[in-house]
Amino acid sequence: MREIELRVTGANKKIRGNVILEDVSLTMHSGKICGLQGSNGSGKTMLMRAICGLIRLDSGSVSVSGKVLGKDMAFLENTGILIESPAFLNGYTGLQNLMYLADIQKRVGREEVRQTLTRVGLDPDDKRKFRKYSLGMKQRLGIAAAIMEKNEILLIDEPFNALDVDGIELVKNILREERERGALIVLSCHERQLLESLSDEIYVIQSGRITDHLIPGEAKEPE
């Protein structure tokens, strides 16, 4: 996998007069888990939405290895996304939903999709429709959709929601495996200990601004 650099420069966004992002700048590299830490409403999810092109910035830019979003590419390429509640077709099984998504880019086939379902702890032969899934199963399917194409960048927002202890451990291991594969993982999680246990670096967000950049395990210099 190629080395990539994801850069956000001077990102600003207002919605209905409210500041959502204010002068956000950060740089992230492949082979790392970069955590976003902040309370609900701090701007973590909106930053992820801006990074992948789901919302347009008022000013500033997002670029991947020199290619600028909105100029050189319409959306972030080679990116797996889990942002907010996973949305799937209610009348389809988990396998059918992932096959529907896989058919768009045709980068993975049926066997790879089945392997991904097994990897997240779902049965690829389960005949239940998505509407019958528990919240935890829906979350696992969302994670499967994000990782199945082995993308260079993964934007993963609150992946541990609705998961039990075993599910949390499973997803932690998956994220570590994806990092070892060389992916850049941007991870949002409101549980500080979980985030620190996984991340190589953490950007702290408050009221739409980056207020700190931490390296877990390093002692902070006294002010």
TILUM-757509 format. One record per residue (C-alpha): x, y, z; residue in three letters; residue number from 0. Coordinates in steps of 0.2 Angstrom, whole numbers. Each point is the difference from the previous one (the first is absolute). Last residue first. Layout:
{{X, Y, Z}, 'ala', NUM}
...
This chain:
{{16, 124, 155}, 'glu', 222}
{{6, -17, 6}, 'pro', 221}
{{5, -11, -15}, 'glu', 220}
{{-12, -14, -3}, 'lys', 219}
{{6, -18, 4}, 'ala', 218}
{{-1, -11, -15}, 'glu', 217}
{{-11, -16, 1}, 'gly', 216}
{{-13, 6, -12}, 'pro', 215}
{{7, 14, -12}, 'ile', 214}
{{-11, 15, 2}, 'leu', 213}
{{-5, 15, -11}, 'his', 212}
{{-10, 13, 8}, 'asp', 211}
{{-13, 13, -2}, 'thr', 210}
{{-6, -4, -18}, 'ile', 209}
{{-15, 11, -2}, 'arg', 208}
{{-19, -4, -4}, 'gly', 207}
{{-6, 4, 18}, 'ser', 206}
{{13, -12, 7}, 'gln', 205}
{{11, -12, -9}, 'ile', 204}
{{14, -10, 7}, 'val', 203}
{{12, -8, -14}, 'tyr', 202}
{{7, -17, 6}, 'ile', 201}
{{15, -9, -6}, 'glu', 200}
{{5, -18, -2}, 'asp', 199}
{{-18, -5, 5}, 'ser', 198}
{{-6, -17, 7}, 'leu', 197}
{{1, 0, 19}, 'ser', 196}
{{-2, 19, 0}, 'glu', 195}
{{-17, -1, -9}, 'leu', 194}
{{-6, -14, 12}, 'leu', 193}
{{5, 10, 15}, 'gln', 192}
{{-8, 16, -6}, 'arg', 191}
{{-17, -7, -4}, 'glu', 190}
{{-8, 13, -12}, 'his', 189}
{{8, -9, -15}, 'cys', 188}
{{4, 7, -17}, 'ser', 187}
{{13, -10, -10}, 'leu', 186}
{{9, 6, -16}, 'val', 185}
{{9, -16, -6}, 'ile', 184}
{{14, 2, -13}, 'leu', 183}
{{2, -18, -7}, 'ala', 182}
{{17, -9, -1}, 'gly', 181}
{{-6, -18, 3}, 'arg', 180}
{{7, 2, 18}, 'glu', 179}
{{-13, 14, 2}, 'arg', 178}
{{-14, -11, -7}, 'glu', 177}
{{6, -14, 13}, 'glu', 176}
{{-1, 13, 14}, 'arg', 175}
{{-17, 5, -5}, 'leu', 174}
{{-6, -18, -1}, 'ile', 173}
{{7, -4, 17}, 'asn', 172}
{{-10, 15, 8}, 'lys', 171}
{{-15, -6, -9}, 'val', 170}
{{1, -17, 7}, 'leu', 169}
{{3, 6, 18}, 'glu', 168}
{{-15, 12, -1}, 'ile', 167}
{{-11, -15, -7}, 'gly', 166}
{{6, -11, 15}, 'asp', 165}
{{-5, 14, 12}, 'val', 164}
{{-17, 3, -8}, 'asp', 163}
{{-2, 12, -14}, 'leu', 162}
{{-14, 13, -1}, 'ala', 161}
{{12, 14, -5}, 'asn', 160}
{{18, -6, -2}, 'phe', 159}
{{3, 7, -17}, 'pro', 158}
{{-2, 18, 5}, 'glu', 157}
{{5, 8, -17}, 'asp', 156}
{{12, -10, -10}, 'ile', 155}
{{8, 9, -15}, 'leu', 154}
{{11, -13, -9}, 'leu', 153}
{{13, 5, -13}, 'ile', 152}
{{10, -12, -11}, 'glu', 151}
{{-15, -11, -4}, 'asn', 150}
{{-1, -19, 3}, 'lys', 149}
{{-17, -1, -9}, 'glu', 148}
{{-8, -9, 15}, 'met', 147}
{{5, 12, 13}, 'ile', 146}
{{-14, 14, 0}, 'ala', 145}
{{-14, -12, -4}, 'ala', 144}
{{5, -13, 13}, 'ala', 143}
{{0, 14, 13}, 'ile', 142}
{{-18, 5, -5}, 'gly', 141}
{{-4, -19, 1}, 'leu', 140}
{{7, 0, 18}, 'arg', 139}
{{-10, 15, 5}, 'gln', 138}
{{-16, -8, -7}, 'lys', 137}
{{4, -16, 10}, 'met', 136}
{{2, 10, 16}, 'gly', 135}
{{-17, 10, -3}, 'leu', 134}
{{-9, -17, -2}, 'ser', 133}
{{-4, -6, -18}, 'tyr', 132}
{{-18, -3, -5}, 'lys', 131}
{{-1, 15, -12}, 'arg', 130}
{{16, -6, -8}, 'phe', 129}
{{-8, -16, -6}, 'lys', 128}
{{3, -17, 8}, 'arg', 127}
{{7, -13, -11}, 'lys', 126}
{{16, -2, 9}, 'asp', 125}
{{12, -9, -13}, 'asp', 124}
{{14, 13, 2}, 'pro', 123}
{{-1, -2, 19}, 'asp', 122}
{{6, 15, 9}, 'leu', 121}
{{15, 2, 11}, 'gly', 120}
{{10, 14, -8}, 'val', 119}
{{12, -12, -9}, 'arg', 118}
{{-14, -11, -5}, 'thr', 117}
{{-9, 14, -9}, 'leu', 116}
{{17, 5, -8}, 'thr', 115}
{{3, -18, -6}, 'gln', 114}
{{-17, 0, -8}, 'arg', 113}
{{4, 16, -9}, 'val', 112}
{{16, -7, -6}, 'glu', 111}
{{-9, -16, -7}, 'glu', 110}
{{-13, 11, -9}, 'arg', 109}
{{12, 11, -9}, 'gly', 108}
{{10, 15, 4}, 'val', 107}
{{5, 15, -11}, 'arg', 106}
{{-16, 1, -10}, 'lys', 105}
{{-2, 19, 3}, 'gln', 104}
{{-19, 0, 2}, 'ile', 103}
{{-2, -19, 1}, 'asp', 102}
{{8, 0, 17}, 'ala', 101}
{{-14, 11, 7}, 'leu', 100}
{{-14, -12, -6}, 'tyr', 99}
{{11, -15, 6}, 'met', 98}
{{1, 8, 17}, 'leu', 97}
{{-19, 2, 2}, 'asn', 96}
{{-3, -18, -7}, 'gln', 95}
{{12, -7, 13}, 'leu', 94}
{{-8, 9, 14}, 'gly', 93}
{{-17, -6, -6}, 'thr', 92}
{{-11, 12, -10}, 'tyr', 91}
{{-17, 7, 4}, 'gly', 90}
{{6, 14, 11}, 'asn', 89}
{{12, 7, -12}, 'leu', 88}
{{15, 7, 9}, 'phe', 87}
{{4, 16, 10}, 'ala', 86}
{{14, -1, 14}, 'pro', 85}
{{-3, 13, 14}, 'ser', 84}
{{13, 13, 1}, 'glu', 83}
{{15, 0, -12}, 'ile', 82}
{{8, -17, -6}, 'leu', 81}
{{10, 3, -15}, 'ile', 80}
{{13, -9, -11}, 'gly', 79}
{{10, 11, -11}, 'thr', 78}
{{9, -4, -16}, 'asn', 77}
{{-4, 17, -7}, 'glu', 76}
{{-6, 15, 10}, 'leu', 75}
{{-14, 9, -10}, 'phe', 74}
{{-1, 11, -16}, 'ala', 73}
{{19, -2, -3}, 'met', 72}
{{13, 12, -6}, 'asp', 71}
{{-9, 16, 4}, 'lys', 70}
{{-14, -5, 13}, 'gly', 69}
{{13, -9, 11}, 'leu', 68}
{{17, 5, -4}, 'val', 67}
{{13, -13, -6}, 'lys', 66}
{{17, 4, 8}, 'gly', 65}
{{2, -17, 9}, 'ser', 64}
{{-18, 1, 6}, 'val', 63}
{{-7, 17, 1}, 'ser', 62}
{{-14, 9, 10}, 'val', 61}
{{-1, 19, -1}, 'ser', 60}
{{-5, 16, 8}, 'gly', 59}
{{-15, 11, -2}, 'ser', 58}
{{-19, -2, 2}, 'asp', 57}
{{3, -19, 0}, 'leu', 56}
{{-11, -11, -10}, 'arg', 55}
{{-9, -15, 9}, 'ile', 54}
{{0, -18, -5}, 'leu', 53}
{{18, 2, -7}, 'gly', 52}
{{9, -13, 9}, 'cys', 51}
{{10, 12, 11}, 'ile', 50}
{{-15, 12, 3}, 'ala', 49}
{{-11, -15, 6}, 'arg', 48}
{{14, -5, 12}, 'met', 47}
{{2, 18, 6}, 'leu', 46}
{{-19, 1, 3}, 'met', 45}
{{1, -16, 10}, 'thr', 44}
{{13, 6, 12}, 'lys', 43}
{{-7, 18, 1}, 'gly', 42}
{{-2, 2, 19}, 'ser', 41}
{{-19, -5, 0}, 'gly', 40}
{{2, -15, 11}, 'asn', 39}
{{16, 1, 10}, 'ser', 38}
{{18, 0, -8}, 'gly', 37}
{{14, -11, -6}, 'gln', 36}
{{4, -4, -18}, 'leu', 35}
{{13, -14, -1}, 'gly', 34}
{{13, -3, -13}, 'cys', 33}
{{3, -19, -3}, 'ile', 32}
{{16, -1, -10}, 'lys', 31}
{{7, -10, -15}, 'gly', 30}
{{-3, 14, -12}, 'ser', 29}
{{3, 18, 6}, 'his', 28}
{{-10, 14, 8}, 'met', 27}
{{1, 19, -1}, 'thr', 26}
{{-11, 13, 9}, 'leu', 25}
{{-7, 17, -2}, 'ser', 24}
{{-17, 6, 6}, 'val', 23}
{{-3, 19, -1}, 'asp', 22}
{{-17, -1, 7}, 'glu', 21}
{{-12, -14, -3}, 'leu', 20}
{{-19, 0, 5}, 'ile', 19}
{{-2, 18, 3}, 'val', 18}
{{-19, 4, 0}, 'asn', 17}
{{-7, 12, -12}, 'gly', 16}
{{-12, -12, -8}, 'arg', 15}
{{14, -12, -2}, 'ile', 14}
{{18, 7, 0}, 'lys', 13}
{{15, -9, -6}, 'lys', 12}
{{19, 4, 0}, 'asn', 11}
{{15, -11, -4}, 'ala', 10}
{{17, 9, 1}, 'gly', 9}
{{9, -15, -8}, 'thr', 8}
{{-5, -18, 2}, 'val', 7}
{{14, -12, -6}, 'arg', 6}
{{-1, -19, -4}, 'leu', 5}
{{17, -7, -4}, 'glu', 4}
{{2, -16, -9}, 'ile', 3}
{{13, -14, -1}, 'glu', 2}
{{-5, -13, -13}, 'arg', 1}
{{-6, -17, 4}, 'met', 0}
